[in-house]
Amino acid sequence: MTHAHTPGPWGLQAGEHASLIWGAPPDHNAVLVARIQREGPIGGATHIADVRLMAVAPTMLAALLTCRDILDSLTTEQFTRGGDKPAREAITEALRAAGVEVEE
């Protein structure tokens, strides 16, 4: 499966009036993925949380692809022995990258 997006990980540069999301394709030249203007009633913390969520999109996509690959081939017996653990770990890692507090 191929993807037509700038490969991750993406970086975040937060500013007072706008935030930038940067990607680094294989040639390592930074690419501006998005410029998010802060306007209206959205507060600073909410703005940063929103931008952080956008910036971890490649990480979340990778986690979804990992989960699909693991769960597609998982038998009931493997599941009962914890075979879904790598999928759960990929999901937890993506959630943490998005700033979500995850219980152990």
C-alpha positions in Angstrom: 0.0 0.0 0.0 1.4 3.4 -0.9 0.5 6.8 0.5 0.6 10.1 -1.2 1.4 12.2 1.8 4.6 13.6 3.3 6.2 10.8 5.3 6.3 11.2 9.1 7.2 11.9 11.6 6.0 15.4 11.4 7.3 18.2 13.6 5.3 21.0 15.2 6.3 24.7 15.6 3.8 26.5 17.7 3.4 30.2 17.5 1.3 32.9 19.2 -0.8 33.6 16.0 -0.1 30.5 13.9 1.4 27.1 14.1 3.4 25.1 11.5 3.5 21.4 10.8 6.7 20.3 9.1 7.5 17.0 7.4 10.8 15.6 6.3 10.7 13.5 3.2 13.4 11.0 2.4 15.7 13.7 1.0 15.6 15.4 4.5 14.6 18.8 3.2 11.9 20.1 5.5 8.5 20.5 3.8 5.7 22.7 5.2 2.8 20.4 5.6 0.3 22.9 7.1 0.1 26.4 8.5 -2.7 26.7 11.0 -3.8 30.2 11.8 -5.1 30.8 15.3 -8.3 32.8 15.0 -11.5 33.2 16.9 -12.4 31.9 20.4 -10.1 28.9 20.3 -7.7 29.3 23.3 -4.0 28.7 23.3 -4.1 25.3 24.9 -6.9 24.0 22.6 -5.1 25.4 19.6 -1.8 23.5 20.5 -3.7 20.3 21.3 -5.5 20.5 17.9 -2.2 21.1 16.0 -0.5 18.3 17.9 -3.3 16.0 16.9 -2.8 17.0 13.2 1.0 16.6 13.5 0.8 13.0 14.7 -1.4 11.9 11.8 1.5 9.8 10.2 2.0 8.1 13.6 -1.7 7.3 13.9 -1.8 6.0 10.3 1.2 3.7 11.0 -0.6 2.4 14.1 -3.7 1.7 12.2 -1.8 -0.2 9.5 0.1 -2.2 12.1 -3.2 -3.1 13.9 -4.8 -4.1 10.6 -1.9 -6.4 9.7 -1.8 -8.0 13.2 -5.5 -8.5 13.6 -6.1 -9.7 10.0 -4.0 -12.8 10.6 -4.7 -13.4 14.3 -6.4 -16.7 15.2 -8.7 -17.1 18.2 -6.0 -19.2 19.9 -3.4 -16.5 19.4 -5.8 -13.8 20.7 -6.5 -15.8 23.9 -2.7 -16.0 24.5 -2.3 -12.2 24.1 -1.5 -12.1 20.4 -3.3 -8.7 20.1 -0.8 -7.1 22.5 1.4 -5.6 19.7 -1.7 -3.9 18.2 -2.7 -2.5 21.6 0.9 -1.2 22.1 0.8 0.5 18.6 -2.5 2.2 19.6 -1.2 3.3 23.0 1.9 4.8 21.4 -0.1 6.8 18.8 -2.5 8.0 21.6 0.4 9.2 23.7 2.0 11.0 20.7 -1.3 12.8 20.3 -1.1 14.0 24.0 -3.7 11.6 25.3 -3.1 10.2 28.8 -3.4 6.5 28.7 -3.9 4.3 31.7 -1.6 1.3 32.1 
